[in-house]
């Protein structure tokens, strides 16, 4: 559910429309429910992560205002499972928005796309180079053009015979004499 809709349904009756109203809270020291737009400067932070952490404590665990007998208090929306964590995040995002803080900065996309591309390109290049060294660096003829590569007939006699057949026997089979 969208944060503004949740705020309107769950928070507006105490914090007022868009969190601006000074809703009366008899029995509390200030006499009103704290506004969320603009929020208390002790909770505000331009860093969206810090700001969200500051307000999250109150939304999760609730709060009782100072005073002899406050009529209204902040429910423990998270502890009492009245809102899911996703819903709480949406409400927090809406409160950040009311205070001019962009929650999109909370999202850390990881590696920038161009850096990821560069890393992949380097890894691919190194893999191709390593494969070329493995194939071409240890075998004679492996990197040569097909017409220059050695064929079994070009190899020395000791490599050109069936197992169990000596080079002399191979020579005798081909009609060669010693």
C-alpha positions as YAML, in Angstrom:
chain: A
units: angstrom
residues:
- id: 1
  name: UNK
  ca: [0.00, 0.00, 0.00]
- id: 2
  name: UNK
  ca: [1.27, 3.48, -0.80]
- id: 3
  name: UNK
  ca: [2.78, 5.49, 2.09]
- id: 4
  name: UNK
  ca: [0.48, 8.48, 1.70]
- id: 5
  name: UNK
  ca: [-2.63, 6.27, 1.80]
- id: 6
  name: UNK
  ca: [-1.34, 4.48, 4.89]
- id: 7
  name: UNK
  ca: [-0.52, 7.79, 6.52]
- id: 8
  name: UNK
  ca: [-4.03, 9.09, 5.80]
- id: 9
  name: UNK
  ca: [-5.60, 5.94, 7.21]
- id: 10
  name: UNK
  ca: [-3.39, 5.35, 10.28]
- id: 11
  name: UNK
  ca: [-1.52, 8.54, 11.16]
- id: 12
  name: UNK
  ca: [-3.60, 11.53, 10.09]
- id: 13
  name: UNK
  ca: [-6.05, 11.40, 13.02]
- id: 14
  name: UNK
  ca: [-3.17, 12.21, 15.42]
- id: 15
  name: UNK
  ca: [-0.65, 14.05, 13.23]
- id: 16
  name: UNK
  ca: [-3.14, 15.93, 11.06]
- id: 17
  name: UNK
  ca: [-3.45, 16.25, 7.31]
- id: 18
  name: UNK
  ca: [0.00, 15.92, 5.70]
- id: 19
  name: UNK
  ca: [1.43, 15.87, 9.23]
- id: 20
  name: UNK
  ca: [1.05, 19.66, 9.56]
- id: 21
  name: UNK
  ca: [-1.64, 20.18, 12.15]
- id: 22
  name: UNK
  ca: [-1.00, 20.74, 15.82]
- id: 23
  name: UNK
  ca: [-3.52, 18.15, 17.00]
- id: 24
  name: UNK
  ca: [-4.39, 18.78, 20.66]
- id: 25
  name: UNK
  ca: [-3.07, 16.23, 23.16]
- id: 26
  name: UNK
  ca: [-4.41, 17.12, 26.61]
- id: 27
  name: UNK
  ca: [-2.30, 15.83, 29.48]
- id: 28
  name: UNK
  ca: [0.99, 16.07, 27.55]
- id: 29
  name: UNK
  ca: [3.61, 18.68, 28.40]
- id: 30
  name: UNK
  ca: [3.44, 20.39, 24.96]
- id: 31
  name: UNK
  ca: [-0.33, 20.00, 24.71]
- id: 32
  name: UNK
  ca: [-0.17, 18.82, 21.07]
- id: 33
  name: UNK
  ca: [0.90, 15.83, 19.04]
- id: 34
  name: UNK
  ca: [4.23, 16.59, 17.35]
- id: 35
  name: UNK
  ca: [3.86, 17.56, 13.68]
- id: 36
  name: UNK
  ca: [5.67, 15.46, 11.08]
- id: 37
  name: UNK
  ca: [5.79, 18.19, 8.44]
- id: 38
  name: UNK
  ca: [8.16, 19.77, 9.33]
- id: 39
  name: UNK
  ca: [9.39, 17.19, 11.79]
- id: 40
  name: UNK
  ca: [11.31, 17.94, 14.98]
- id: 41
  name: UNK
  ca: [14.82, 19.03, 13.96]
- id: 42
  name: UNK
  ca: [16.33, 16.48, 16.38]
- id: 43
  name: UNK
  ca: [14.91, 13.71, 14.17]
- id: 44
  name: UNK
  ca: [15.49, 15.36, 10.79]
- id: 45
  name: UNK
  ca: [18.55, 14.54, 8.74]
- id: 46
  name: UNK
  ca: [19.29, 15.24, 5.08]
- id: 47
  name: UNK
  ca: [20.80, 11.77, 4.83]
- id: 48
  name: UNK
  ca: [17.74, 9.63, 4.10]
- id: 49
  name: UNK
  ca: [19.18, 6.55, 5.81]
- id: 50
  name: UNK
  ca: [19.78, 8.42, 9.08]
- id: 51
  name: UNK
  ca: [16.42, 10.17, 8.85]
- id: 52
  name: UNK
  ca: [14.58, 6.87, 8.27]
- id: 53
  name: UNK
  ca: [16.44, 5.27, 11.20]
- id: 54
  name: UNK
  ca: [15.49, 8.19, 13.46]
- id: 55
  name: UNK
  ca: [11.77, 7.91, 12.77]
- id: 56
  name: UNK
  ca: [11.77, 4.13, 12.52]
- id: 57
  name: UNK
  ca: [12.33, 3.81, 16.29]
- id: 58
  name: UNK
  ca: [9.12, 5.67, 17.01]
- id: 59
  name: UNK
  ca: [7.05, 3.84, 14.40]
- id: 60
  name: UNK
  ca: [8.35, 0.41, 15.42]
- id: 61
  name: UNK
  ca: [8.32, 0.80, 19.21]
- id: 62
  name: UNK
  ca: [5.90, 3.65, 19.85]
- id: 63
  name: UNK
  ca: [6.33, 6.60, 22.18]
- id: 64
  name: UNK
  ca: [4.65, 8.08, 25.21]
- id: 65
  name: UNK
  ca: [4.86, 11.89, 25.38]
- id: 66
  name: UNK
  ca: [6.01, 13.59, 28.54]
- id: 67
  name: UNK
  ca: [3.25, 14.81, 30.80]
- id: 68
  name: UNK
  ca: [1.02, 13.81, 33.69]
- id: 69
  name: UNK
  ca: [-1.55, 11.90, 31.61]
- id: 70
  name: UNK
  ca: [-1.30, 12.29, 27.81]
- id: 71
  name: UNK
  ca: [-4.50, 11.43, 26.02]
- id: 72
  name: UNK
  ca: [-2.69, 10.38, 22.83]
- id: 73
  name: UNK
  ca: [0.50, 8.38, 22.34]
- id: 74
  name: UNK
  ca: [2.39, 6.83, 19.44]
- id: 75
  name: UNK
  ca: [1.39, 3.16, 19.04]
- id: 76
  name: UNK
  ca: [4.08, 0.52, 18.53]
- id: 77
  name: UNK
  ca: [3.09, -0.22, 14.92]
- id: 78
  name: UNK
  ca: [5.93, -2.71, 14.39]
- id: 79
  name: UNK
  ca: [6.15, -4.37, 17.79]
- id: 80
  name: UNK
  ca: [2.39, -4.89, 17.93]
- id: 81
  name: UNK
  ca: [2.35, -6.13, 14.30]
- id: 82
  name: UNK
  ca: [-0.24, -3.52, 13.35]
- id: 83
  name: UNK
  ca: [1.77, -2.70, 10.20]
- id: 84
  name: UNK
  ca: [4.09, -4.92, 8.18]
- id: 85
  name: UNK
  ca: [7.71, -3.87, 7.71]
- id: 86
  name: UNK
  ca: [6.93, -3.00, 4.10]
- id: 87
  name: UNK
  ca: [4.05, -0.76, 5.21]
- id: 88
  name: UNK
  ca: [6.29, 0.92, 7.79]
- id: 89
  name: UNK
  ca: [8.89, 1.58, 5.08]
- id: 90
  name: UNK
  ca: [6.20, 3.17, 2.91]
- id: 91
  name: UNK
  ca: [5.05, 5.45, 5.75]
- id: 92
  name: UNK
  ca: [8.68, 6.40, 6.47]
- id: 93
  name: UNK
  ca: [9.18, 7.22, 2.79]
- id: 94
  name: UNK
  ca: [6.12, 9.47, 2.88]
- id: 95
  name: UNK
  ca: [7.37, 11.30, 6.01]
- id: 96
  name: UNK
  ca: [10.76, 11.79, 4.30]
- id: 97
  name: UNK
  ca: [8.95, 13.21, 1.27]
- id: 98
  name: UNK
  ca: [6.93, 15.60, 3.46]
- id: 99
  name: UNK
  ca: [10.25, 16.92, 4.77]
- id: 100
  name: UNK
  ca: [11.90, 17.28, 1.36]
- id: 101
  name: UNK
  ca: [14.24, 14.29, 1.64]
- id: 102
  name: UNK
  ca: [14.52, 11.95, -1.35]
- id: 103
  name: UNK
  ca: [14.21, 8.33, -0.26]
- id: 104
  name: UNK
  ca: [15.58, 7.15, -3.61]
- id: 105
  name: UNK
  ca: [19.03, 7.93, -2.22]
- id: 106
  name: UNK
  ca: [18.52, 5.08, 0.26]
- id: 107
  name: UNK
  ca: [18.58, 2.59, -2.56]
- id: 108
  name: UNK
  ca: [22.16, 1.66, -3.31]
- id: 109
  name: UNK
  ca: [22.29, 0.15, -6.77]
- id: 110
  name: UNK
  ca: [25.71, -1.38, -6.20]
- id: 111
  name: UNK
  ca: [28.13, -1.01, -9.08]
- id: 112
  name: UNK
  ca: [27.34, 1.60, -11.69]
- id: 113
  name: UNK
  ca: [26.47, 0.05, -15.07]
- id: 114
  name: UNK
  ca: [29.52, 1.42, -16.88]
- id: 115
  name: UNK
  ca: [31.83, 0.08, -14.13]
- id: 116
  name: UNK
  ca: [30.13, -3.33, -14.34]
- id: 117
  name: UNK
  ca: [30.58, -3.33, -18.13]
- id: 118
  name: UNK
  ca: [34.27, -2.46, -17.77]
- id: 119
  name: UNK
  ca: [34.81, -5.23, -15.21]
- id: 120
  name: UNK
  ca: [33.09, -7.76, -17.50]
- id: 121
  name: UNK
  ca: [35.11, -6.61, -20.50]
- id: 122
  name: UNK
  ca: [38.40, -6.98, -18.60]
- id: 123
  name: UNK
  ca: [37.39, -10.40, -17.23]
- id: 124
  name: UNK
  ca: [36.36, -11.57, -20.71]
- id: 125
  name: UNK
  ca: [39.61, -10.30, -22.24]
- id: 126
  name: UNK
  ca: [41.67, -12.04, -19.57]
- id: 127
  name: UNK
  ca: [39.72, -15.28, -20.06]
- id: 128
  name: UNK
  ca: [40.32, -15.20, -23.82]
- id: 129
  name: UNK
  ca: [44.02, -14.41, -23.29]
- id: 130
  name: UNK
  ca: [44.37, -17.25, -20.77]
- id: 131
  name: UNK
  ca: [42.62, -19.66, -23.11]
- id: 132
  name: UNK
  ca: [44.94, -18.64, -25.96]
- id: 133
  name: UNK
  ca: [48.00, -19.16, -23.79]
- id: 134
  name: UNK
  ca: [46.72, -22.57, -22.71]
- id: 135
  name: UNK
  ca: [45.97, -23.73, -26.23]
- id: 136
  name: UNK
  ca: [48.73, -21.96, -28.14]
- id: 137
  name: UNK
  ca: [51.50, -21.74, -25.60]
- id: 138
  name: UNK
  ca: [52.11, -25.44, -24.91]
- id: 139
  name: UNK
  ca: [51.31, -27.33, -28.14]
- id: 140
  name: UNK
  ca: [53.45, -27.00, -31.22]
- id: 141
  name: UNK
  ca: [51.35, -26.11, -34.16]
- id: 142
  name: UNK
  ca: [48.33, -25.04, -32.12]
- id: 143
  name: UNK
  ca: [47.87, -21.41, -33.30]
- id: 144
  name: UNK
  ca: [49.27, -22.06, -36.76]
- id: 145
  name: UNK
  ca: [47.06, -22.00, -39.79]
- id: 146
  name: UNK
  ca: [45.58, -25.40, -40.75]
- id: 147
  name: UNK
  ca: [47.83, -25.81, -43.80]
- id: 148
  name: UNK
  ca: [50.98, -25.45, -41.62]
- id: 149
  name: UNK
  ca: [49.85, -27.62, -38.71]
- id: 150
  name: UNK
  ca: [51.59, -30.98, -38.36]
- id: 151
  name: UNK
  ca: [49.66, -34.04, -39.42]
- id: 152
  name: UNK
  ca: [50.28, -37.49, -37.93]
- id: 153
  name: UNK
  ca: [52.38, -38.38, -41.01]
- id: 154
  name: UNK
  ca: [54.70, -35.38, -40.34]
- id: 155
  name: UNK
  ca: [55.43, -36.45, -36.77]
- id: 156
  name: UNK
  ca: [58.45, -38.61, -35.91]
- id: 157
  name: UNK
  ca: [58.04, -42.38, -36.32]
- id: 158
  name: UNK
  ca: [58.06, -43.10, -32.59]
- id: 159
  name: UNK
  ca: [54.86, -41.04, -32.27]
- id: 160
  name: UNK
  ca: [53.27, -42.49, -35.43]
- id: 161
  name: UNK
  ca: [52.56, -46.09, -34.58]
- id: 162
  name: UNK
  ca: [49.96, -48.23, -32.93]
- id: 163
  name: UNK
  ca: [50.49, -49.12, -29.30]
- id: 164
  name: UNK
  ca: [52.39, -52.33, -28.94]
- id: 165
  name: UNK
  ca: [54.05, -51.90, -32.35]
- id: 166
  name: UNK
  ca: [57.69, -50.86, -32.38]
- id: 167
  name: UNK
  ca: [59.00, -48.28, -34.85]
- id: 168
  name: UNK
  ca: [60.88, -51.08, -36.62]
- id: 169
  name: UNK
  ca: [57.69, -53.12, -37.06]
- id: 170
  name: UNK
  ca: [55.90, -50.05, -38.34]
- id: 171
  name: UNK
  ca: [58.68, -49.51, -40.87]
- id: 172
  name: UNK
  ca: [58.39, -53.16, -41.99]
- id: 173
  name: UNK
  ca: [54.62, -52.84, -42.43]
- id: 174
  name: UNK
  ca: [54.98, -49.85, -44.68]
- id: 175
  name: UNK
  ca: [57.40, -51.67, -46.94]
- id: 176
  name: UNK
  ca: [60.46, -49.81, -45.76]
- id: 177
  name: UNK
  ca: [63.62, -51.70, -45.06]
- id: 178
  name: UNK
  ca: [66.10, -51.13, -42.31]
...
